[in-house]
Amino acid sequence: MRRLKTTDKTLSTVQPAGMGRNEGGFLAVIVAALICSVAVVTAAAAASIVQPISGSHRSAALELFAPQDGSFGSLEEAYEALRTFEVLGVEKTSYVSEETCQSVSATLGLSSSTSKELFYALKVNQIIKCKINEEVFEGIISRLQAAVNSASSLLDFHYLIGSLLLCKDQTSKEDLYLDDAEGIFRSIKALSQSDGSWRTSSSNPESSTFAAGLALEALAGVISLSSSEIDQSLIGTAKNDILKLFDSIEKYDNGALYFDEKLVDAHEHRGPLSTTSSVVRGLTAFASVTSGGLHIPGDKILGLAKFFLAVGIPGDAKDLFSQVDSLACLENNRVSIPLILSLPATVLSLTNKDILKVKVNTVLGSNAPPLTVKLARVLGSGSKDASIIEGKELNFDPESSVYFLDSLPRSIDVGNYVFDFEMILHDPEHRNVYTSGSQTEVPIFVTGAIKVDNAEIAVLDSDLGSIETQKKLDLLGKTLVSLSANHLQKLRLSFQLTTPLGHAFKPHQAILKLTHETKVEHIFVVQNSGKQFEIILVKFLLHIYSSLFSACLSKFTLQG
C-alpha cells in the first residue's frame, strides 16, 4: 500500500496494478498505479482562529527592539521596548543598560525638558528603577503642578497629569494631589464630542477616536490625583462618552472589533491598531479608578482582544508595542477579562485517529479559571440547521491544561465542518470577571484515506463507443491486465472514490498522469459523473502506436 500526502494530512491511498497488450507482433507492457490527489482548502481556519501571545512574540520583540550600541534612539522608544519586554517576561539583564538610566537622569534633571520628555523618562524609570534623588522629583512635581493649571491642549493634559501620577508612584509623597482636580476634569471634558470622539484643543475643530483614548487616560489620572471625590455626574457623562464611542466600532467577519479614525485626511491619521490601542488604554485606565462599572458587554471586550491577536506578530516595533501593551491592559481590567479558545490543530485525520484538542487561556497565555468546555453542535458543509452532535462535554487534562475528545463522533466523515464550542465558568463570581462570549465557531477540516474502488480498463469502438473489451483493475494485487486494441479504438479508464465511511467522495480535481518509459509524461484531468470518474484516451493511444512503429518496447506507468 502506498499513501499520498498533501501539505496537511494523508488524503488518499492507492494500490499498484498492471496491464499489457499484444497486437500484430508488437508488444507493449503498461504497468499502472492509479493515484488520486485530493485538495482540501484550509485557509479559512487561519482567519477565524486566534492564538494567545506566544514565544514567537518574545523572539520578535528581541529582534525589533534590539538597542543600537547599547541604547535606544529616544526615551519613547526605550519605554516601548521595555514595556513590551516587561509584559512578555523577558529578563531585565538582557536589555537594561547604563546608557538608558543616564538618559533618564539627564532628562529628569534638565529644567528645559518638555512635558513629553519628562513623561517618557518617568515611564522608563518606573520599569528599570534608576537611582533618582528625591530633590529631583520635588523639582519636577513643582513644575508639573504649575504647568497643569495653565494647560489647554489634550496632549499637555495627558503628559502633565500622567507625569504627576508617575511621580506619585515613584516617590514617598503620598499627599500629591491636584489643586483643582474637578476644574481640570471639566476642562478636559469640554473637549469631548457627541459621538464619543475628542478634540485635541479648543481651537481645533477636528476630533478623533485616538484622542478619546488619551482623554480617558488623563481623566483617570485626574480622579487618582484628586484629594476629594469628583462630581459623580461628571464621571457619568464620561461613561456615556465611552458608550457612544462603542456605537461607531468596526467589525470583521471573525468577530474582531476595532476602532478607526473617521477623518481620513486628518493631519495625523492613525491606523486601526494605533487607534484601538489608545482607546483600550484609556478605557481600562478609566475603569480602574471608577465605581459602578461601564456596562460594556463582554462580547465587545472579547472582540477587541480578538482584533489584537488576529494581527499575529507585527513586523514593526511600534505596532508590536501597541499590540502587546493593549493585551496587557485587557489581561487585568475591571470591565471583563477575555478568555480565548484556541485549537492546536484544525485539520484532523480519521486515518491517524487524531484527537480534538482545545485550549482556553487569557490573552497573554495564562491558564483560564476552572471551567467546562462543551461541543455545542457540529454542522457539516452545506448544512445550516442539522447538527451532527450536540452538547458533548470535553474531557480535561490538568497536567497539560488541554480539553479533548477521545475520538471524533462516528458520523463525521471526510469533509468541512463548523464546530461550535461553549465555555461555562464553574464559579458564578467569575462570570462577573471574565468573558468568553456566547459560542466560538471553529472551522474544522477532517481528512482521511480515500479508497479507489471499481477501477476498470475498457477498449471502446471509436465510432459507436460500445465496449469491445473490459477488464477490472485489481488494485489490491500486482497482477497484469492484458488488453488488445488497434489504432482506431479508444481506451477508457474509470474508477470510484470512497471515504472511510464508504460515502462517494468528490475531490476538487482528480489528475491522471501517464509516464512513458522514456520519461515523457502526459497529464489529464479526470472528469466525474455522479460517483464515477472516467477518462477516454484517444490521442494518447496514437502516441503509443507511433512508438510501436519505431520498433520500441514501450512501458507506461499511470499515476495521478
Secondary structure, 3 states (H helix, E strand, C coil): CEEEECCCCEEEEECEEEEEEEECCEEEEEEEECCCCCCCCCHHHHHHCCCCCCHHHHHHHHHHCCCECCECCCHHHHHHHHHHHHHHCCCHHHCCCHHHHHHHHHHHHCCCCCHHHHHHHHHHHHHHCCCCCHHHHHHHHHHHHHHHCCCCCHHHHHHHHHHHHHHHHHCCCCCCCCCCHHHHHHHHHCCECCCCCEECCCCCCCEEHHHHHHHHHHHHHHHHCCCCCCCHHHHHHHHHHHHHHHHCCEECCCCCEECCCCCCCCCCCCCHHHHHHHHHHHHHHHHHHCCCCCCCCHHHHHHHHHHHHHCCCCCCHHHHHHHHHHHHHHHCCCCCEEEEEECCCCEEECCCCCCEEEEEEECCCCECCCEEEEEEEEEECCCCCCEEEEEEECEEECCCCEEEECCCCCCCCCEEEEEEEEEEECCHHHHHCEECCCCEEEEEEEECCEEEEEEEEEEECCCCCCEEEEEECCCCCCCEEECCCCCCCEEEEEEEEECCCCCECCCCCEEEEEEECCCCEEEEEEEEECCEEEEEECHHHHHHHHHHHCCCCEEEEEEC
